Amino acid sequence: MTLPEDPSLGLRERKKRATRDALAGTALRMAAERGLDQVTVEAVTAEVGVSVRTFFNYFGHLDDAVLVADPDLTERTRRAVIDAPAHLPTLTVLREALSAELTHIEVGHDRWELQCTVLGNTPSLFPRFLAARGADEQALIAAVAERLGVEADQDLRPRLLVHTTLAAVRSAVELWTATGRLRPLKTVYDEAFTELAAALRD
């Protein structure tokens, strides 16, 4: 359940990332198996073989480890939106930028499914889960606004485009998971945007 490794990172940073991933993966697995209320920081660190102090170097709370996402996703997606050719429609740019992230989701599908299990068993985590993704969403809205040359808090388009795109992504990933991942995620993703385009023409 480790996140894809960035080859540009130095050895020290890779070791830190590996420790962080190990703690997050162990916390998530334990929470899915036992229930979050039955998991402690001490149990997680004992299994990973690090100190409790080390855990808190990476996470402020056990929930943070369970809900952790790829820390590089926001910047990768933001740059993809800003650097895309100017002649492309923004919805196409968003589709392609997020499509590039499907490999990370597909490689880490075990993490995704475990998170779904934990959230299903612990609905109180949903506000924090959405808040964490909300930060990514706001960064994406800002990137679209920059691309369009508008102010995000005064123009409807950046927010509407991002919310629409993320709804299509979420629908595709949920269906892919619910159907046992029998087809490539990219196939389901493309179908979602085909349906979205058809609906927008109606």
C-alpha positions in Angstrom: 0.0 0.0 0.0 3.0 2.3 -0.4 2.6 5.3 -2.6 4.5 5.5 -5.9 8.1 6.6 -5.2 9.4 9.8 -6.8 12.8 9.1 -8.3 13.8 12.8 -7.9 13.8 12.5 -4.1 17.1 12.2 -2.3 17.9 9.1 -0.1 17.0 10.8 3.1 13.7 12.0 1.8 12.9 8.6 0.4 13.6 7.0 3.8 11.3 9.5 5.4 8.6 8.9 2.8 9.0 5.1 3.3 8.5 5.5 7.1 5.5 7.7 6.6 3.9 5.3 4.1 4.6 2.3 6.4 2.8 4.1 9.3 -0.1 5.2 7.1 -0.5 1.7 5.6 -0.4 -0.1 8.9 -2.8 2.3 10.6 -5.2 2.0 7.6 -5.1 -1.8 7.5 -5.6 -2.1 11.3 -8.5 0.4 11.2 -10.2 -1.6 8.4 -9.6 -4.9 10.2 -10.5 -4.0 13.8 -12.3 -0.7 13.6 -10.7 2.7 14.2 -11.7 2.8 17.9 -9.7 -0.4 18.5 -6.4 0.9 17.0 -3.8 2.9 18.9 -0.7 4.8 17.9 1.3 2.5 20.1 0.0 -0.6 18.2 0.8 0.9 14.9 4.3 2.0 15.8 5.0 -1.4 17.4 4.2 -3.2 14.2 6.2 -0.8 12.1 9.1 -0.8 14.5 9.4 2.9 15.3 8.8 5.1 18.3 5.5 6.9 19.1 7.5 10.1 18.8 8.4 9.2 15.2 4.7 8.7 14.4 4.0 12.2 15.6 6.8 13.6 13.5 4.6 12.7 10.5 1.0 12.8 11.8 -0.8 14.9 14.3 -3.4 12.3 15.0 -4.2 8.6 14.2 -7.0 9.8 11.9 -4.4 11.7 9.8 -2.5 8.5 9.1 -5.7 6.7 8.1 -6.9 9.4 5.7 -3.5 10.3 4.2 -3.4 10.8 0.4 -0.5 11.1 -2.0 1.3 14.2 -0.9 2.5 15.1 -4.4 -0.8 14.8 -6.2 -1.9 18.4 -5.7 1.2 19.9 -7.2 1.4 17.4 -10.1 -2.2 18.1 -11.1 -1.9 21.9 -10.6 1.2 22.0 -12.9 -0.6 19.8 -15.5 -3.5 22.3 -15.6 -1.4 25.4 -15.8 1.2 24.1 -18.3 -1.4 22.5 -20.8 -1.5 24.1 -24.3 -3.6 27.2 -24.2 -5.9 26.2 -27.2 -7.3 23.1 -25.3 -10.7 23.5 -23.6 -10.4 23.6 -19.8 -12.6 20.6 -19.3 -10.3 18.6 -21.6 -7.3 19.8 -19.7 -8.8 18.7 -16.4 -9.8 15.4 -17.8 -6.2 14.7 -19.0 -4.6 16.0 -15.9 -6.6 13.8 -13.6 -6.3 10.9 -16.1 -2.6 11.0 -15.4 -3.3 10.2 -11.8 -5.3 7.1 -12.5 -2.1 5.0 -12.5 -1.5 6.1 -8.9 -5.1 5.2 -7.9 -4.9 1.9 -9.8 -1.5 0.9 -8.2 -2.9 1.9 -4.8 -6.3 0.4 -5.1 -5.9 -1.6 -1.9 -5.5 1.7 0.0 -8.6 3.1 -1.7 -10.7 0.1 -0.8 -9.4 0.1 2.8 -10.3 3.7 3.2 -13.8 3.1 1.9 -14.1 0.3 4.5 -13.0 2.6 7.3 -15.2 5.5 6.2 -18.2 3.1 6.0 -17.6 1.9 9.5 -16.7 5.3 10.9 -19.0 7.9 9.3 -17.7 10.6 11.7 -14.5 10.6 9.7 -16.2 11.9 6.5 -16.0 15.6 7.4 -12.2 15.3 7.9 -11.9 13.1 4.7 -13.7 15.7 2.7 -11.8 18.6 4.3 -8.5 17.0 3.3 -9.6 16.5 -0.3 -11.1 20.0 -0.2 -7.7 21.5 0.1 -6.7 19.7 -3.1 -9.9 20.9 -4.7 -9.3 24.5 -3.8 -5.8 24.3 -5.3 -7.3 22.9 -8.5 -9.9 25.7 -8.6 -7.1 28.2 -8.2 -5.1 26.6 -11.0 -8.1 26.7 -13.4 -8.7 30.3 -12.4 -5.1 31.1 -13.3 -5.4 29.3 -16.6 -8.6 31.2 -17.5 -7.2 34.5 -16.2 -10.0 35.1 -13.8 -10.5 35.5 -10.0 -11.7 32.2 -8.4 -13.9 34.1 -5.9 -15.6 36.2 -8.5 -16.0 33.9 -11.5 -18.2 30.8 -11.5 -16.4 28.8 -14.2 -13.3 27.5 -12.2 -15.5 26.1 -9.4 -18.1 24.6 -11.8 -15.4 23.0 -14.1 -13.5 21.5 -11.2 -16.6 20.2 -9.3 -18.0 18.7 -12.5 -14.7 16.9 -13.3 -14.2 15.6 -9.8 -17.8 14.2 -9.8 -17.0 12.3 -13.0 -13.7 11.0 -11.4 -15.4 9.9 -8.2 -18.2 8.2 -10.1 -15.7 6.3 -12.3 -13.6 5.1 -9.3 -16.6 4.1 -7.3 -18.1 2.0 -10.1 -14.7 0.5 -10.9 -14.4 -0.6 -7.2 -18.0 -1.8 -6.9 -17.7 -4.0 -10.0 -14.6 -5.7 -8.7 -12.1 -3.9 -11.0 -12.9 -6.2 -13.9 -12.1 -3.5 -16.5 -9.2 -1.0 -16.5 -10.0 2.1 -14.5 -9.1 4.2 -17.5 -11.8 2.6 -19.5 -14.5 3.4 -16.9 -13.0 6.9 -16.5 -13.3 7.6 -20.3 -16.9 6.3 -20.2 -17.7 8.7 -17.4 -16.5 11.7 -19.4 -18.3 10.4 -22.6 -21.6 10.3 -20.6 -20.8 13.7 -19.1 -20.3 15.2 -22.5 -23.5 13.7 -23.8 -25.4 15.1 -20.8 -24.0 18.5 -21.3 -25.3 18.5 -24.9 -28.8 17.6 -23.9 
